[in-house]
C-alpha cells in the first residue's frame, strides 16, 4: 500500500509462499495484471480462508504478520 517495507512484510511473504506451495495457487495469482486488483484481492482474503484445510499454524503466521504495525518486530 505504498508503505515502507519492514520485518512484518517478510513474515507475510513467507506465509503467502507457504500457502502457494500447499494449495498450488493463491487467489490473486490469476487476477488482472493490475496492482490494485491484486491488492484488493489480498485485502479481501483472510488467512483462515487462504489456509483452509491445512494446519492452523499457517493461518496463525499470516494473522500475526498482518496484525503487526510498521515498527513492531515479529515473534519469531
Secondary structure, DSSP 4 states (H G I P E B T S, - for coil): --PPP-HHHHHHHHHHHHHHHHHS--GGGGS-S-HHHHHHHHHHS-HHHHTTTS-HHHHHHHHHHHH--TTPPP--
